[in-house]
Each structure stands twice: as structure tokens, then as C-alpha cells.
Amino acid sequence: MAPNPTPPAEPQDSPQGYVGLDAGDAERLARARGWTTVRSLPPGAIITMEYRAGRLNFEVRDGVVARAWKG
């Protein structure tokens, strides 16, 4: 039997630090800090709920990050 894969370590970074930033600037900063996937979503978007290590989600309103969360 194959061993269970170890998920990659996530950046030691608080998603709340992105709230209020311009969406483009926030995405560039998140990638520079080590997030492998950055997903920008409009308010109320229907998304899957699976957790992905290394992914940072942004809810973007009028070009500004209104909410940010891991996974």
C-alpha cells in the first residue's frame, strides 16, 4: 500500500491581512508569500467546499478584497 501523501506546508500568513487591498496587489503579494493558488471570486459565487492546502481565496467587491480565507 502506498503511503498517504503529505500536503505541502502553507505560508505562515494571515488571510485577514489582505482585506482592503486592491485585488491585483493582493494576488501578487499572496504569490510572493508562497501561496500556490490564489482564487478571486465575486460576492455570492457558488464554489466547491473541498479544502486545498496552499490555496488562498479572495471575495472581491469593486476591485477590493472584502474577505479572504484559506483552502
Backbone as JSON, one array per atom type, in Angstrom:
{
  "sequence": "MAPNPTPPAEPQDSPQGYVGLDAGDAERLARARGWTTVRSLPPGAIITMEYRAGRLNFEVRDGVVARAWKG",
  "N": [[0.84, -1.17, 0.0], [0.51, 2.22, -0.81], [2.03, 5.05, 0.79], [0.26, 7.67, 2.56], [0.11, 10.82, 0.98], [1.94, 13.71, 2.0], [0.59, 16.81, 2.62], [1.57, 19.96, 1.13], [3.31, 22.47, 3.03], [1.62, 25.29, 4.3], [1.9, 28.84, 3.75], [2.94, 30.86, 6.5], [0.86, 32.96, 7.13], [-1.56, 35.45, 7.56], [-4.82, 35.42, 6.37], [-6.52, 37.58, 6.8], [-5.0, 39.85, 6.57], [-5.1, 40.65, 3.94], [-7.49, 41.81, 3.4], [-9.14, 44.64, 2.22], [-7.19, 45.42, 0.48], [-6.23, 46.24, -2.93], [-7.37, 44.02, -5.42], [-5.61, 42.95, -7.41], [-3.08, 43.69, -6.42], [-3.17, 42.31, -3.99], [-3.22, 39.65, -4.87], [-0.7, 39.4, -6.14], [0.97, 39.85, -3.91], [0.22, 37.68, -2.27], [1.1, 35.48, -3.79], [3.84, 36.04, -3.78], [4.36, 35.59, -1.14], [4.15, 32.87, -0.97], [1.79, 31.41, -1.5], [0.35, 28.91, -3.44], [-1.9, 28.77, -5.05], [-4.18, 31.24, -5.9], [-7.34, 32.44, -5.59], [-9.75, 34.5, -6.93], [-12.94, 35.67, -6.28], [-16.32, 36.62, -7.09], [-18.76, 38.34, -5.0], [-20.98, 36.1, -3.38], [-20.5, 33.94, -5.04], [-20.82, 30.62, -6.26], [-19.13, 27.95, -5.05], [-16.97, 25.07, -4.82], [-16.51, 23.15, -1.83], [-14.23, 21.8, -1.05], [-11.14, 21.42, 0.66], [-8.08, 22.84, -0.11], [-4.74, 22.62, 0.36], [-2.48, 25.3, 0.47], [-3.96, 27.07, -1.02], [-5.42, 30.26, -1.42], [-8.26, 32.14, -0.96], [-10.09, 34.85, -2.29], [-12.73, 37.09, -1.76], [-13.97, 39.4, -3.86], [-14.96, 42.71, -4.13], [-15.88, 45.35, -6.12], [-13.22, 45.56, -7.04], [-11.68, 45.33, -4.77], [-10.39, 43.45, -2.04], [-12.69, 41.91, -0.05], [-13.05, 39.86, 1.68], [-11.12, 37.13, 2.91], [-9.82, 33.81, 2.85], [-8.39, 30.64, 3.78], [-7.75, 27.69, 1.79]],
  "CA": [[0.0, 0.0, 0.0], [1.28, 3.47, -0.9], [1.81, 5.93, 1.94], [-0.54, 8.87, 2.32], [0.98, 11.95, 0.68], [1.94, 14.82, 2.95], [0.28, 18.06, 1.9], [2.61, 20.99, 1.27], [3.12, 23.42, 4.12], [1.05, 26.57, 3.89], [2.61, 30.0, 4.26], [2.53, 31.37, 7.81], [0.34, 34.24, 6.68], [-2.96, 35.64, 7.94], [-5.67, 35.89, 5.28], [-7.15, 38.87, 7.12], [-4.11, 40.92, 6.16], [-5.36, 41.01, 2.55], [-8.76, 42.53, 3.32], [-8.97, 46.07, 1.99], [-6.2, 45.65, -0.58], [-6.61, 46.07, -4.32], [-7.34, 42.59, -5.72], [-4.38, 42.61, -8.14], [-1.95, 43.8, -5.49], [-3.3, 41.23, -3.02], [-2.83, 38.4, -5.52], [0.77, 39.41, -6.29], [1.55, 39.71, -2.57], [-0.02, 36.31, -1.81], [2.02, 34.58, -4.52], [5.19, 36.31, -3.3], [4.46, 35.0, 0.2], [4.2, 31.43, -1.07], [0.54, 30.72, -1.81], [0.48, 28.32, -4.78], [-3.11, 29.08, -5.8], [-4.94, 32.38, -5.39], [-8.61, 32.43, -6.32], [-10.57, 35.69, -6.72], [-14.33, 35.32, -6.51], [-17.28, 37.7, -6.85], [-19.63, 38.05, -3.86], [-22.05, 35.13, -3.59], [-20.13, 32.91, -6.01], [-21.02, 29.23, -5.86], [-17.84, 27.28, -5.16], [-16.85, 23.78, -4.13], [-16.07, 23.34, -0.45], [-13.06, 21.0, -0.7], [-10.01, 22.19, 1.18], [-6.82, 22.63, -0.83], [-3.58, 23.24, 1.02], [-1.75, 26.23, -0.39], [-4.85, 27.94, -1.78], [-5.97, 31.41, -0.74], [-9.45, 32.62, -1.65], [-10.48, 36.25, -2.07], [-14.01, 37.6, -2.26], [-13.61, 40.72, -4.38], [-16.06, 43.65, -4.43], [-15.39, 46.61, -6.71], [-11.77, 45.52, -7.2], [-11.03, 45.33, -3.46], [-10.62, 42.21, -1.29], [-13.64, 42.13, 1.05], [-12.94, 38.7, 2.58], [-10.07, 36.21, 2.48], [-9.76, 32.6, 3.65], [-7.54, 29.55, 3.28], [-8.32, 26.46, 1.31]],
  "C": [[0.9, 1.25, 0.0], [1.01, 4.34, 0.33], [0.93, 7.12, 1.56], [0.4, 10.04, 2.03], [0.85, 13.03, 1.75], [1.64, 16.09, 2.2], [1.39, 19.09, 2.1], [2.29, 21.93, 2.43], [2.55, 24.72, 3.56], [1.9, 27.71, 4.43], [2.08, 30.4, 5.64], [2.09, 32.82, 7.6], [-1.13, 34.33, 7.06], [-3.78, 36.14, 6.76], [-6.28, 37.27, 5.55], [-6.29, 40.06, 6.71], [-4.32, 41.4, 4.73], [-6.64, 41.83, 2.39], [-8.49, 44.03, 3.21], [-7.96, 46.41, 0.91], [-6.84, 45.56, -1.96], [-6.43, 44.6, -4.69], [-6.05, 42.17, -6.45], [-3.16, 42.65, -7.24], [-1.97, 42.66, -4.47], [-2.85, 39.9, -3.62], [-1.31, 38.32, -5.69], [1.46, 39.2, -4.95], [1.39, 38.27, -2.06], [0.92, 35.32, -2.5], [3.46, 34.79, -4.05], [5.42, 35.7, -1.92], [4.34, 33.48, 0.2], [2.9, 30.69, -1.32], [0.63, 30.19, -3.24], [-0.73, 28.61, -5.66], [-3.81, 30.25, -5.12], [-6.2, 32.48, -6.25], [-9.41, 33.67, -5.94], [-12.0, 35.38, -7.16], [-15.24, 36.53, -6.31], [-18.14, 37.35, -5.63], [-20.73, 37.07, -4.24], [-21.74, 34.04, -4.6], [-20.37, 31.52, -5.43], [-19.7, 28.51, -6.11], [-17.9, 25.92, -4.47], [-16.24, 24.03, -2.76], [-14.86, 22.49, -0.07], [-11.93, 21.91, -0.26], [-8.78, 21.84, 0.37], [-5.71, 23.36, -0.11], [-2.88, 24.15, 0.02], [-2.62, 27.15, -1.21], [-5.39, 29.05, -0.89], [-7.12, 31.94, -1.59], [-9.72, 34.07, -1.28], [-11.9, 36.45, -2.57], [-13.74, 39.06, -2.61], [-14.87, 41.51, -4.72], [-15.44, 44.94, -4.94], [-13.87, 46.69, -6.75], [-10.98, 45.47, -5.9], [-11.37, 44.02, -2.74], [-11.5, 42.54, -0.08], [-13.54, 41.03, 2.09], [-11.84, 37.8, 2.03], [-10.05, 35.01, 3.42], [-8.91, 31.54, 2.97], [-8.39, 28.45, 2.68], [-9.08, 26.56, 0.06]]
}
